[in-house]
Amino acid sequence: MAQQLRRSSLLLDQVLTCCSGQSSIDVMTTSFFVLGDQLSVDVEPWPTLGLDTVIVMIESESLISQPRHLTRVALYLSAMRNFAEALREKNFVVDYRRAANFTQGLAEHQAQFRPTQIFMNAPRGRHARSLFSRLGVELLPDPFFLTDVESIRSRSKQPRTMEHFYRQQRQRLNVLMDGTEPVGGQWNYDAENREPLPRDGGEWPEPWSAALTADEVDLVATLEPSHPGANALYFWPRTRVQAIDQLRDAVTRIIPHFGPHEDAASLENWHLAHSRLSAALNLGLLHPAEVIEAVSRQFALGEIPLASAEGFLRQIIGWREWVYVLHHLRTREYSQLNHLGANNELPTSWQQMGHHEMRCLDGVVRHLNDYSWTHHIERLMVLANAATLAGVSPQAFTKWMIGAFVDGAEWVMEANVIGMGTFADGGATGTKPYIAGGNYLNKMTNFCKGCAFSPTIRTGETACPLTTLYWDFLIRNEAPLSRINRIAPQRKAALARPDRMEISAHAPHATRIILGATRVTVESSSPS
Ligand SMILES: Cc1cc2nc3c(=O)[nH]c(=O)nc-3n(C[C@H](O)[C@H](O)[C@H](O)COP(=O)(O)OP(=O)(O)OC[C@H]3O[C@@H](n4cnc5c(N)ncnc54)[C@H](O)[C@@H]3O)c2cc1C
């Protein structure tokens, strides 16, 4: 250790000399490159890194200058800067720089430090993996997940559905297992987790938050003029200590209430009993193993009911790991799929994060504007549902979501948006399109109360556009949906509707209401 410290201070002297005017360091060194979503020293290879390894971190102007949500940009920058500071406190030499882009930043680092080798943990996204491989960076296995993609790729029989994968994960990771059987005798407690929003709106635990530092206040002020959205940075952890505190808070106050109202949504309450751990997990500030351990421990103590523990752990070891595996089993072509030929632009109010005349879209986009996050049901049954029904381009929708959400990223959005959310992959991820008319939202949420459109009316000025387009979607997509058994009853019911001609005739108007535009390119063929 003493030797390592001596070497580090020698290197530090040279760095300081170098940065105060001289050209480069003349010492053989290796560099370890850390991305903004790899912010943990509690994973490999950190325990084996000597203090003579220079740590490189780059703020990419090409990313920062994109019109992404203020809170999202501030969160990444603040978490990265805090992480660099924590490394310096551990006596690492950190080359923290701002550059036009990653390519430029790494070139500048190489020119200054002349490392013999640069290595990094493999980025989570396919795009970044290919970029850094091309730049000659050596990629180590990604330590931020519990599943080895290669071991799944090499299997002769790969899991076909998330449920299948999830059950294998439960057994392999020994999560909520009683020998070879699931604790409680059931794999899944979904049926207990479909309660609508309570009639009085319910009572929900206050969300975790941590006050901003003076540096963070300054950071937000610098970003505010060029980034849309409100400042909600204090609702998201920016350091490892804060992330652990948020996890402790989630397992004691929030996850016990997670299960029953998982599928509900409220205009007045943006978080309900959702953990909001996705940002910390996706930044690398929390590891999924820690989350599993904390929840399992509280369950064993009787503090979290089984249905809530199971429902929550399924998200972590099932969905989260599954979409990560799928991203790496698939190729770039997958991200361009558009099975239903949806080419409309994003609704204007989403682009501007502004007002919408439908209360559901207005409320959810307001939540997004205010917090840079919405919970799962608002993403799936409001945003993705409206985008699918109104024929919005899945690629435009994905791009917007990546920039708008604090937890947005290429690897996680792909299966969620192209697959589950919009059915653009024709059923390779989900077994049916997740679509719903206004009646479903009226049952599960309080969005429809006071809305100018009625969820029970299918055509005419007061018809809920989601209701019209739900039926129209089933009629217009008869051919692409013909082999999807799970939606066959709804498809048959749509085709048998006596008012199907009127529905199809009204559909372009309903689409225009969702898009907030007059230009409509979605085809609405009349049934024969
Ligand atoms: C259209 C659409 C887009 C989405 N985009 C993202 C995204 O960009 N980033 C993201 O992390 N999640 C995304 N999700 C998944 C999910 O909605 C969020 O992970 C969740 O809402 C985050 O809130 P939470 O932490 O309170 O989650 P909880 O409901 O408390 O779940 C616990 C954790 O499980 C994980 N998880 C749950 N569901 C999923 C899922 N379907 N895919 C991956 N991880 C999951 C998350 O890490 C989450 O923190 C998307 C879902 C849909 C339908």
The ligand as a Gaussian input file, in Angstrom:
#p B3LYP/6-31G(d) Opt

LIG

0 1
 C      -42.193000       2.107000     -22.437000
 C      -41.306000       1.805000     -21.252000
 C      -40.074000       2.395000     -21.122000
 C      -39.235000       2.080000     -20.051000
 N      -38.023000       2.659000     -19.962000
 C      -37.194000       2.376000     -18.937000
 C      -35.923000       2.988000     -18.831000
 O      -35.516000       3.765000     -19.679000
 N      -35.138000       2.685000     -17.787000
 C      -35.546000       1.804000     -16.828000
 O      -34.779000       1.553000     -15.910000
 N      -36.723000       1.207000     -16.914000
 C      -37.571000       1.471000     -17.921000
 N      -38.797000       0.890000     -17.983000
 C      -39.162000      -0.100000     -16.968000
 C      -39.894000       0.436000     -15.723000
 O      -40.984000       1.191000     -16.120000
 C      -38.966000       1.259000     -14.835000
 O      -37.810000       0.521000     -14.550000
 C      -39.647000       1.584000     -13.513000
 O      -40.818000       2.298000     -13.741000
 C      -38.700000       2.362000     -12.639000
 O      -39.336000       2.733000     -11.465000
 P      -39.035000       2.044000     -10.061000
 O      -37.576000       2.110000      -9.794000
 O      -39.936000       2.631000      -9.053000
 O      -39.459000       0.578000     -10.375000
 P      -40.127000      -0.544000      -9.482000
 O      -41.496000      -0.696000      -9.990000
 O      -39.913000      -0.278000      -8.040000
 O      -39.268000      -1.804000      -9.934000
 C      -37.992000      -2.090000      -9.336000
 C      -36.866000      -2.069000     -10.344000
 O      -37.022000      -3.082000     -11.308000
 C      -36.446000      -2.674000     -12.536000
 N      -37.468000      -2.821000     -13.586000
 C      -38.794000      -2.950000     -13.410000
 N      -39.403000      -3.158000     -14.583000
 C      -38.442000      -3.136000     -15.520000
 C      -38.441000      -3.288000     -16.926000
 N      -39.568000      -3.500000     -17.630000
 N      -37.272000      -3.171000     -17.574000
 C      -36.130000      -2.970000     -16.904000
 N      -36.070000      -2.831000     -15.569000
 C      -37.204000      -2.910000     -14.886000
 C      -36.013000      -1.239000     -12.387000
 O      -34.633000      -1.193000     -12.195000
 C      -36.741000      -0.793000     -11.128000
 O      -36.004000       0.145000     -10.402000
 C      -39.652000       1.159000     -19.065000
 C      -40.908000       0.571000     -19.197000
 C      -41.716000       0.872000     -20.277000
 C      -43.030000       0.206000     -20.423000

